[in-house]
């Protein structure tokens, strides 16, 4: 399977993650940013960009995105990068433990 196909699968899986306030997919809301894959290492790097820099659900959304990616056979470890949130560094540290 190519990296592009794996990225597509990751996006499809993350599309199942709803925004807890709006009840629609974080993909539809534009919260999912870039997705990168290293096929050989079976890793992914996922960028999450909350719609609000103080979003109380950013950590939950980031963790759900990570778990969604890691649920795929093609990915052993996903790293989530949160951008544009006032607690981005703390969220990234917590989610990527």
Buried (B, 14 or more C-beta within 10 A) or exposed (E): EEBEEBBEBBBEBBBEBBBEEEEEBBBEBEBBEEBBBEBEEBBBBBBBBBBEEEBEBBBBBBBBBBBBBBEBEBBEBBBBBBEBBEBBEEBBEEBBE
